[in-house]
Amino acid sequence: MARITNGILGGFSGKVGSVVGCRWKNIEYTRSLPAKPSGPPSEKQLAARAKFRFLNNWLNDKAAFFATSFINHTVDITPSLSHACGVCIK
């Protein structure tokens, strides 16, 4: 079920049929529902997912540290945790 935030002309969040409403960096988007994968994940996909899972768990444990450390390095309204993740991935 979706939630309309600013009346009939405003954005919404959630799913309505095959349409998904979301907000990213304070910009509201409407997009189609993603398709289901056709086959099992490849070894490279599983390795990438494991890498992101590890990094996400590691960064979330240290979220307070990164919020203060990366406060001057964030661009626009990118959260400091996302910036720290980008630095670690490189």
TAKA-V467700 format. One record per residue. N is the residue number from 1. RES is the residue in one small letter. SS is DSSP state (h for helix, s for strand, l for the rest). OMEGA is omega in radians with two decimals (999 if undefined). D_CENTER is the distance of its C-alpha to the mean C-alpha in Angstrom with 2 decimals. Layout:
N/RES/SS/OMEGA/D_CENTER + N/RES/SS/OMEGA/D_CENTER
This chain:
1/m/l/-3.12/19.88 + 2/a/l/3.10/18.32 + 3/r/s/3.11/18.95 + 4/i/s/-3.03/20.44 + 5/t/l/-3.05/20.04 + 6/n/l/3.12/22.68 + 7/g/l/-3.02/25.28 + 8/i/l/-3.14/25.82 + 9/l/l/-3.13/24.74 + 10/g/l/3.12/21.55 + 11/g/l/3.09/18.02 + 12/f/s/3.07/16.98 + 13/s/s/-3.13/14.13 + 14/g/s/-3.05/14.55 + 15/k/s/3.04/16.52 + 16/v/s/-3.09/19.98 + 17/g/l/-3.14/21.69 + 18/s/l/-3.13/19.88 + 19/v/s/3.13/17.77 + 20/v/s/3.06/14.32 + 21/g/s/-3.12/13.72 + 22/c/s/3.09/10.53 + 23/r/s/3.11/9.96 + 24/w/s/-3.10/7.90 + 25/k/l/3.12/9.98 + 26/n/l/3.04/12.72 + 27/i/s/-3.11/13.21 + 28/e/s/-3.10/13.63 + 29/y/s/2.97/13.17 + 30/t/s/-3.12/15.04 + 31/r/s/-3.14/14.59 + 32/s/s/3.11/16.41 + 33/l/l/-3.12/15.64 + 34/p/l/3.14/14.60 + 35/a/l/3.07/17.72 + 36/k/l/3.11/18.60 + 37/p/l/-3.06/19.21 + 38/s/l/-3.10/22.93 + 39/g/l/3.11/23.75 + 40/p/l/-3.14/22.92 + 41/p/l/3.12/20.41 + 42/s/l/3.12/22.21 + 43/e/h/3.12/22.93 + 44/k/h/3.11/20.71 + 45/q/h/3.13/17.68 + 46/l/h/3.11/18.60 + 47/a/h/3.13/19.10 + 48/a/h/3.12/15.72 + 49/r/h/3.12/14.04 + 50/a/h/3.12/16.47 + 51/k/h/3.13/15.77 + 52/f/h/3.13/12.02 + 53/r/h/3.12/13.04 + 54/f/h/-3.11/15.78 + 55/l/h/3.14/13.99 + 56/n/h/3.11/11.32 + 57/n/h/-3.13/14.41 + 58/w/h/-3.13/16.45 + 59/l/h/-3.13/14.31 + 60/n/h/3.08/13.76 + 61/d/h/-3.09/17.55 + 62/k/l/-3.04/18.10 + 63/a/h/-3.12/15.65 + 64/a/h/3.11/18.71 + 65/f/h/-3.11/20.13 + 66/f/h/3.11/17.22 + 67/a/h/3.13/16.96 + 68/t/h/-3.07/20.58 + 69/s/h/-3.06/20.81 + 70/f/l/-3.06/18.20 + 71/i/l/-3.14/18.93 + 72/n/l/-3.09/21.10 + 73/h/l/-3.12/18.96 + 74/t/l/-3.12/15.90 + 75/v/l/3.12/16.07 + 76/d/l/-3.14/16.00 + 77/i/l/3.10/13.51 + 78/t/l/-3.14/10.92 + 79/p/l/-3.10/10.67 + 80/s/h/3.13/13.07 + 81/l/h/3.09/11.10 + 82/s/h/3.11/8.76 + 83/h/h/3.10/12.20 + 84/a/h/3.09/13.83 + 85/c/h/3.12/11.60 + 86/g/h/3.11/12.50 + 87/v/h/-3.11/16.05 + 88/c/h/-3.12/16.32 + 89/i/h/-3.11/15.21 + 90/k/l/999/17.94
